[in-house]
Amino acid sequence: MSEQNLNEEEHIRRLRWHCRRGIKEVEVLLVPFFEERYTGLSAADKLLFEKLLEQHDVDMFEWFTHRSKPEEADLAHIVSLVLSRVGS
C-alpha cells in the first residue's frame, strides 16, 4: 500500500473520529452523513465538511435545529447538505 493511501486512510479515520461530538444530537447527524455521503462530495464540499467539524458543538446544534443559521455562506451550504440527508 502506498504512503498516499495510508495518509488518506488516516485522514478518513481522523475525520470519522471528529464526527463524534459532545452533543449527541449533533453526532447523530454528522456520523451517518460522513459514512454515507462524504466520499461522494466534491473536493470543495469535503473541505467545507472539514471546516464544519472545526465549529463548536453548540453552534452546530443551533444550525441543525434551525434555531439559527451560519453567518458564512459556505458553512450554511454544508449544513444544508447534512440536513438534506435527514430529509431523504
C-alpha positions as CSV (number, residue, x, y, z in Angstrom):
1,M,0.0,0.0,0.0
2,S,1.4,3.4,-0.9
3,E,2.1,6.1,1.6
4,Q,-0.5,8.3,0.0
5,N,-3.2,5.6,0.5
6,L,-2.1,5.3,4.2
7,N,-2.3,9.1,4.6
8,E,-5.7,9.1,3.0
9,E,-6.9,6.3,5.3
10,E,-5.5,8.0,8.3
11,H,-7.2,11.2,7.3
12,I,-10.6,9.4,6.9
13,R,-10.1,7.8,10.4
14,R,-9.4,11.2,11.9
15,L,-12.5,12.8,10.2
16,R,-14.6,9.9,11.4
17,W,-13.4,10.5,15.0
18,H,-14.1,14.2,14.7
19,C,-17.7,13.4,13.8
20,R,-18.1,12.1,17.4
21,R,-19.3,15.1,19.4
22,G,-20.2,16.0,22.9
23,I,-23.8,16.8,21.9
24,K,-25.5,13.6,20.8
25,E,-28.0,15.4,18.5
26,V,-25.0,16.8,16.5
27,E,-23.2,13.4,16.4
28,V,-26.3,11.6,15.1
29,L,-26.4,13.9,12.1
30,L,-22.6,14.1,11.4
31,V,-21.7,10.4,11.7
32,P,-24.3,9.0,9.2
33,F,-23.7,11.9,6.8
34,F,-20.0,11.2,6.9
35,E,-20.4,7.4,6.5
36,E,-23.0,7.7,3.7
37,R,-22.1,10.8,1.8
38,Y,-18.6,12.1,2.4
39,T,-16.9,10.1,-0.3
40,G,-19.3,11.3,-2.9
41,L,-18.8,15.0,-2.1
42,S,-16.9,17.3,-4.4
43,A,-13.4,18.3,-3.2
44,A,-14.7,21.7,-2.2
45,D,-17.6,20.3,-0.2
46,K,-15.2,17.9,1.5
47,L,-13.2,20.9,2.7
48,L,-16.3,22.6,3.9
49,F,-17.3,19.5,5.8
50,E,-13.9,19.6,7.5
51,K,-14.4,23.3,8.2
52,L,-17.8,22.3,9.8
53,L,-16.1,19.9,12.1
54,E,-13.9,22.7,13.4
55,Q,-17.0,24.6,14.7
56,H,-18.4,24.4,18.2
57,D,-21.0,21.8,19.0
58,V,-23.4,24.4,20.4
59,D,-23.3,26.3,17.1
60,M,-23.8,23.2,15.1
61,F,-26.7,22.2,17.3
62,E,-28.3,25.6,16.7
63,W,-27.9,25.3,13.0
64,F,-29.1,21.7,12.8
65,T,-32.2,22.5,14.8
66,H,-33.0,25.6,12.7
67,R,-32.6,27.9,15.6
68,S,-30.0,30.0,13.7
69,K,-28.0,29.9,10.5
70,P,-24.3,30.1,9.9
71,E,-23.2,33.6,9.0
72,E,-20.8,32.3,6.4
73,A,-22.5,31.1,3.2
74,D,-20.1,28.2,2.8
75,L,-21.0,26.8,6.2
76,A,-24.7,27.3,5.5
77,H,-24.2,25.3,2.4
78,I,-22.6,22.3,4.1
79,V,-25.2,22.5,6.9
80,S,-27.9,22.2,4.3
81,L,-26.2,19.2,2.8
82,V,-26.0,17.5,6.2
83,L,-29.7,18.3,6.9
84,S,-30.7,17.1,3.4
85,R,-29.6,13.6,4.4
86,V,-32.3,13.5,7.0
87,G,-35.0,14.5,4.5
88,S,-34.1,11.8,2.1
